[in-house]
């Protein structure tokens, strides 16, 4: 397996026991737009190190890339529970929540913005 190919990276990440390295491989896949594959590796990183808030934040980003907005908001909330000072998770949660509200009720969102 070519470690630089998407499949090679996934195989490498799934076989790794270092959470930070798994997350970094997930980040590379995320940059390539391979959100589902990145999600798999972020979940692996969380399994290896469940107390790391940034891994939940990365999982939220991958879920958002897959248009799974409610799940992404949930992951942000989990990240904030782990680290209330994790500003990026607060910001991502707010942006995602607004997207969620606007997509589920566009009329309400337009009215809210113009008021």
Secondary structure as the mmCIF struct_conf table of DSSP 4:
data_model
#
loop_
_struct_conf.conf_type_id
_struct_conf.id
_struct_conf.beg_label_comp_id
_struct_conf.beg_label_asym_id
_struct_conf.beg_label_seq_id
_struct_conf.end_label_comp_id
_struct_conf.end_label_asym_id
_struct_conf.end_label_seq_id
TURN_TY1_P TURN_TY1_P1 UNK A 3 UNK A 4
BEND BEND1 UNK A 5 UNK A 5
HELX_RH_AL_P HELX_RH_AL_P1 UNK A 6 UNK A 14
TURN_TY1_P TURN_TY1_P2 UNK A 15 UNK A 15
HELX_RH_AL_P HELX_RH_AL_P2 UNK A 19 UNK A 31
TURN_TY1_P TURN_TY1_P3 UNK A 32 UNK A 33
HELX_RH_AL_P HELX_RH_AL_P3 UNK A 35 UNK A 48
TURN_TY1_P TURN_TY1_P4 UNK A 50 UNK A 51
HELX_RH_AL_P HELX_RH_AL_P4 UNK A 53 UNK A 65
TURN_TY1_P TURN_TY1_P5 UNK A 66 UNK A 67
HELX_RH_AL_P HELX_RH_AL_P5 UNK A 69 UNK A 82
TURN_TY1_P TURN_TY1_P6 UNK A 84 UNK A 85
HELX_RH_AL_P HELX_RH_AL_P6 UNK A 87 UNK A 104
HELX_RH_AL_P HELX_RH_AL_P7 UNK A 106 UNK A 114
#
